[in-house]
């Protein structure tokens, strides 16, 4: 089952089940978060909760997408209670790209960079037995719900940005239950979007480079994932494909298990606040930046993975950062 959140013609929020070209509207469901919390309280799966509430005929899926009425598939009414985070160096093809970005000039070839060392830890201990704590991955803070751009809309890039780089990834979508237990609703396709020029200057700038918009969806896929996933990441410019490449994901293509990545996020007590929403990006191995391609305002990112339904598309638009140097006032 695949779910979306959308706005109807009156601007009211609804939850829908994808049914080929149409959307079936879930009865008495305003948000996927509220639906998930009800499932938790009823002790059933999210799919069972949807089926128990039932649904009725809804709008054309294509029209919702074309009119940009599809929202991110999970959010919170208060964006401050939605945490966006991620892990890097998790995919088997990711180390070489990151190593080149972080390699120091005239470095001793016998010495591993910090990136390669962390990748090696993942290879050695990132896939422990169920219930066993494995190697800790790289972790980063992306922002809160205000950083999320709905599918089809433009990333708002600050005017001080040095790059506009896509990152096609899987995301895990979570709600914290009333007792502080994290529950995974399912997975969505994501574009984590980062500033790779800034990151390449020094890996300690990684935290800065991640403070950009992101997008995920349009659909929330319930249930378990196939071990092997193969999709396409492309950039369109002037109505033509300017760059395109396959990307691989799923646990068969990762050096960390999803269970291990989830544990190392939710082991922190501050992330277990009842009712909060978490969106966690699981990492990528494919970047246009690594191929020497530079996206620019006006381009459109398109990420396609058949198992997740409709593609995720977003454009790029530069805006003022809203504050200038020396603009902080004392009280």
C-alpha positions in Angstrom: 0.0 0.0 0.0 1.2 3.5 -0.9 -0.2 6.6 0.8 -0.1 10.3 0.0 -1.2 13.5 1.8 -2.8 16.2 -0.3 -5.0 19.2 -0.4 -8.5 19.0 -1.9 -10.0 21.7 -4.1 -11.2 23.5 -0.9 -7.7 23.5 0.5 -8.4 21.0 3.2 -5.9 18.2 4.0 -6.7 14.6 3.3 -4.9 11.2 3.2 -5.2 9.1 0.1 -4.4 5.5 -1.1 -2.8 5.3 -4.5 -5.0 3.2 -6.8 -3.3 3.3 -10.3 -4.3 6.6 -11.8 -6.7 7.6 -9.1 -6.6 8.3 -5.3 -9.0 6.7 -2.8 -9.6 9.1 0.1 -9.3 7.6 3.6 -12.3 8.4 5.6 -11.9 10.7 8.7 -8.1 11.1 8.1 -6.7 14.6 7.9 -3.0 13.6 8.2 -0.9 10.5 8.0 0.6 11.3 11.5 -2.9 11.3 13.1 -3.7 8.1 11.3 -0.4 6.5 12.5 -1.0 7.5 16.1 -4.5 6.0 16.0 -3.0 2.8 14.7 -0.5 2.7 17.5 -3.2 3.3 20.1 -5.3 0.5 18.5 -2.4 -1.9 18.4 -2.6 -2.5 14.7 -0.6 -1.8 11.6 -1.0 1.4 9.6 -2.4 -0.5 6.7 -5.0 -2.2 9.0 -6.0 1.2 10.4 -6.5 2.5 6.9 -8.6 -0.5 5.9 -10.6 -0.2 9.1 -11.5 3.4 8.4 -12.2 2.7 4.8 -12.0 4.9 1.8 -14.1 6.4 -1.0 -13.4 7.5 -4.6 -11.2 10.5 -4.9 -9.5 12.7 -7.4 -7.1 12.0 -10.3 -3.6 11.4 -9.0 -2.1 13.1 -12.1 -4.2 16.2 -11.5 -3.0 16.4 -7.9 0.6 16.2 -9.0 0.3 18.7 -11.8 -1.5 21.2 -9.6 1.2 20.7 -6.8 -1.5 19.7 -4.3 0.4 16.7 -3.1 2.2 17.3 0.2 5.1 15.5 1.8 3.7 12.1 2.9 4.4 12.8 6.6 4.6 16.0 8.5 3.6 17.7 11.8 1.2 20.6 12.3 4.0 22.3 14.2 7.1 22.0 12.0 9.4 22.4 15.0 8.3 18.9 16.0 9.5 17.3 12.8 13.2 16.5 12.8 15.0 15.9 9.5 18.3 14.0 9.8 20.4 11.6 7.9 23.4 9.2 7.7 26.2 9.2 5.2 28.8 6.7 3.9 26.2 3.9 4.2 26.2 2.7 0.6 28.8 0.4 -1.0 29.4 2.9 -3.8 29.6 6.0 -1.7 33.1 5.9 -0.2 35.2 6.7 -3.3 33.2 9.9 -4.1 33.4 11.2 -0.5 37.1 10.2 -0.2 37.9 12.3 -3.3 36.0 15.2 -1.9 37.8 15.0 1.5 41.3 13.9 0.4 44.0 16.2 1.6 46.7 17.3 -0.8 49.9 15.2 -0.6 48.4 12.9 1.9 50.3 9.7 2.7 48.6 7.0 0.6 49.0 4.6 3.5 46.8 6.7 5.7 43.1 6.5 5.4 41.1 9.6 5.3 38.4 10.1 8.0 35.8 9.2 5.3 37.4 6.0 4.4 38.0 5.0 8.0 34.3 5.5 8.8 33.3 3.6 5.7 35.6 0.7 6.7 33.9 0.6 10.2 30.6 0.3 8.4 31.9 -2.6 6.3 33.3 -4.3 9.3 30.4 -3.8 11.8 27.5 -2.1 10.1 25.4 -5.2 9.6 25.2 -6.9 13.0 22.8 -9.7 14.0 19.3 -8.6 14.9 19.2 -7.0 18.3 23.0 -6.4 18.4 24.5 -2.9 18.3 26.7 -2.4 15.3 29.1 0.3 14.1 28.0 3.9 14.5 27.5 5.7 11.2 28.1 9.3 10.2 25.0 11.3 11.3 23.9 14.8 10.4 21.2 17.3 11.2 19.2 18.6 8.2 16.7 20.8 9.9 13.1 20.8 11.0 9.8 20.7 9.0 10.3 24.2 7.7 13.1 22.9 5.5 10.8 20.4 3.6 9.6 21.3 0.1 6.5 19.6 -1.2 6.9 17.4 -4.3 6.9 19.4 -7.5 8.0 22.7 -5.9 11.3 24.5 -6.0 14.1 24.2 -3.5 14.7 27.6 -2.0 18.5 28.0 -2.1 20.1 30.8 0.0 22.1 33.4 -1.9 25.3 32.4 -0.1 25.1 28.8 -1.4 28.0 27.6 -3.5 26.3 24.6 -5.1 22.9 23.1 -5.8 23.5 19.4 -5.5 20.9 16.6 -5.6 21.2 13.4 -3.4 18.8 10.6 -4.4 18.0 8.6 -1.2 15.6 6.4 0.6 14.0 8.0 3.7 12.5 6.4 6.7 9.4 8.1 8.1 8.6 7.7 11.9 6.2 8.8 14.6 7.0 8.6 18.3 4.2 6.8 20.2 2.6 8.0 23.5 5.1 5.9 25.5 8.2 7.2 23.7 8.5 4.2 21.3 9.5 5.1 17.7 7.3 3.6 15.0 8.3 3.4 11.4 5.4 4.1 9.1 7.3 3.1 6.0 9.7 4.6 3.4 9.7 7.3 0.8 11.9 8.4 -2.0 13.9 11.5 -1.1 16.2 14.2 -2.4 18.4 15.3 0.4 20.0 18.2 -1.5 23.3 19.6 -0.3 26.1 22.1 -1.0 28.9 19.8 -2.2 31.3 22.7 -3.0 31.2 23.9 0.6 31.7 20.3 1.8 34.6 19.7 -0.5 36.5 22.6 1.0 36.8 20.8 4.3 34.8 17.9 5.7 34.2 19.9 8.9 31.9 22.0 6.7 29.7 19.0 6.2 27.3 20.3 8.9 26.9 23.6 7.1 26.5 22.0 3.7 23.4 20.0 4.9 21.4 23.0 6.1 19.4 23.2 2.9 15.9 22.3 1.8 15.0 18.7 1.1 12.0 16.9 -0.4 10.6 13.4 0.0 7.6 11.5 -1.5 5.3 11.9 -3.2 4.3 8.5 -1.8 4.8 6.7 1.5 5.4 3.0 0.9 4.2 0.8 3.7 5.8 -2.5 4.7 9.3 -3.9 4.1 11.6 -2.9 1.3 13.2 -5.2 -1.4 16.8 -5.8 -0.6 17.9 -4.5 -4.0 16.5 -1.2 -5.4 17.6 0.4 -8.7 16.4 3.8 -9.7 17.4 6.8 -12.0 18.5 10.2 -10.9 18.4 12.9 -13.7 18.6 16.6 -14.1 16.5 18.4 -16.8 17.5 21.7 -18.3 15.6 23.5 -21.0 13.2 20.6 -21.4 16.0 18.1 -22.1 17.9 15.6 -19.9 21.3 17.2 -19.1 22.6 14.5 -16.8 21.3 11.1 -15.8 22.6 8.1 -13.9 21.4 4.9 -12.2 21.4 4.8 -8.4 21.3 1.7 -6.2 19.9 1.4 -2.7 18.3 -1.2 -0.4 20.3 -3.3 2.1 21.9 -5.4 -0.6 23.7 -2.2 -1.7 24.5 -0.9 1.8 27.3 -1.5 4.3 24.9 -0.7 7.2 21.6 -2.5 7.9 18.5 -0.2 8.2 18.0 -1.6 11.7 21.5 -0.4 12.7 21.0 3.0 11.2 17.6 3.4 13.0 19.1 2.3 16.4 21.9 4.9 16.2 19.4 7.6 15.6 16.8 6.7 18.1 19.2 5.7 20.9 19.2 9.4 21.9 16.5 10.2 24.5 15.8 13.6 23.1 14.5 12.0 19.9 11.8 10.1 21.8 9.3 12.9 22.5 5.8 11.5 22.1 4.0 12.7 19.0 7.1 14.0 17.2 7.8 13.1 13.6 11.2 12.0 12.3 12.4 11.9 8.7 15.7 10.1 8.2 17.7 10.0 5.0 19.7 6.8 4.6 22.5 8.0 2.3 23.3 7.9 -1.4 26.0 6.6 -3.7 25.2 8.8 -6.8 25.8 12.5 -7.3 25.9 14.6 -10.4 28.6 16.7 -8.7 30.9 13.6 -8.6 30.7 13.5 -12.4 31.7 17.2 -12.7 28.1 18.3 -13.5 26.9 21.5 -11.9 23.1 22.1 -11.5 21.9 25.6 -11.7 18.7 27.6 -11.0 16.0 26.7 -13.4 17.0 23.0 -13.6 14.6 20.3 -12.4 15.7 17.2 -10.4 13.8 14.0 -11.2 14.3 10.9 -9.1 12.6 7.7 -10.2 12.2 4.4 -8.4 9.4 2.2 -9.7 8.8 0.6 -6.3 7.8 4.0 -4.9 5.3 5.0 -7.6 5.4 8.5 -9.0 8.8 10.3 -9.5 10.0 13.0 -7.1 10.6 16.3 -9.0 11.9 19.6 -7.6 13.3 22.7 -9.2 15.9 25.2 -8.0 15.3 28.9 -7.1 17.7 31.3 -5.3 16.3 33.6 -2.6 17.7 36.1 -0.2 19.0 34.6 3.1 17.1 37.3 4.9 20.0 38.6 7.1 23.2 40.4 6.3 26.6 40.4 8.1 26.2 42.7 11.2 22.5 42.4 11.1 22.1 40.9 14.6 20.8 43.3 17.2 21.5 43.5 20.9 18.7 43.9 23.4 
